[in-house]
């Protein structure tokens, strides 16, 4: 049976499973969190992931949005 899942999505899912805490992958599996957001959080230390996920998926979405913006600003400054 063929599934319509891109190789990139499979890579992202594997990264979340390998690097993320179980709470993070559970949120994705329950449909509470998009894979891209989970992938971003999974790159941080597990203690931080647990602290962020402890407050639920809405908190994770806010935390990721703030930190992605900060990460992009840091990259812009480094490129200048």
C-alpha positions as CSV (number, residue, x, y, z in Angstrom):
1,X,0.0,0.0,0.0
2,X,1.4,3.4,-1.0
3,X,1.1,6.4,1.2
4,X,1.2,10.0,0.0
5,X,3.9,11.1,2.4
6,X,6.9,13.0,1.2
7,X,10.5,11.9,2.0
8,X,10.9,15.3,3.8
9,X,8.0,14.5,6.1
10,X,9.4,11.1,6.8
11,X,12.8,12.7,7.7
12,X,11.1,15.2,9.9
13,X,9.1,12.5,11.7
14,X,12.2,10.4,12.3
15,X,14.1,13.4,13.7
16,X,11.3,14.1,16.1
17,X,11.2,10.4,17.2
18,X,15.0,10.3,17.5
19,X,15.6,13.6,19.3
20,X,12.3,14.6,20.8
21,X,10.9,13.7,24.1
22,X,7.9,11.3,24.1
23,X,5.5,14.1,25.1
24,X,6.4,15.9,21.9
25,X,5.9,13.0,19.5
26,X,2.6,12.2,21.3
27,X,1.3,15.7,20.6
28,X,2.1,15.2,16.9
29,X,0.4,11.7,16.8
30,X,-2.7,13.1,18.5
31,X,-2.9,15.9,15.9
32,X,-2.3,18.6,18.5
33,X,0.9,19.9,17.0
34,X,2.3,20.1,13.5
35,X,5.3,18.2,12.6
36,X,7.4,21.2,11.6
37,X,6.8,22.8,15.1
38,X,7.8,19.6,16.8
39,X,10.9,19.3,14.7
40,X,12.0,22.8,15.7
41,X,11.6,22.1,19.4
42,X,13.3,18.7,19.1
43,X,16.6,20.4,18.3
44,X,16.8,21.7,21.8
45,X,17.9,19.8,25.0
46,X,15.4,17.3,26.3
47,X,15.0,19.2,29.6
48,X,13.9,22.3,27.7
49,X,11.5,20.2,25.6
50,X,9.9,18.8,28.7
51,X,9.5,22.2,30.2
52,X,7.9,23.6,27.1
53,X,5.6,20.6,26.5
54,X,4.5,20.5,30.1
55,X,2.2,23.4,29.4
56,X,0.4,21.8,26.5
57,X,0.3,22.3,22.7
58,X,-0.9,25.9,22.7
59,X,2.2,26.8,24.8
60,X,4.5,24.9,22.4
61,X,3.1,26.8,19.4
62,X,3.7,30.1,21.1
63,X,7.2,29.1,22.3
64,X,8.2,27.9,18.8
65,X,6.8,31.0,17.1
66,X,8.8,33.3,19.4
67,X,12.0,31.2,19.2
68,X,11.8,30.8,15.4
69,X,11.6,34.6,15.1
70,X,14.5,35.1,17.4
71,X,16.5,32.4,15.5
72,X,15.8,34.1,12.2
73,X,16.9,37.5,13.6
74,X,20.1,36.0,14.9
75,X,20.8,34.5,11.5
76,X,20.2,37.9,9.8
77,X,22.6,39.6,12.2
78,X,25.2,37.0,11.6
79,X,24.9,37.4,7.8
80,X,25.3,41.2,8.0
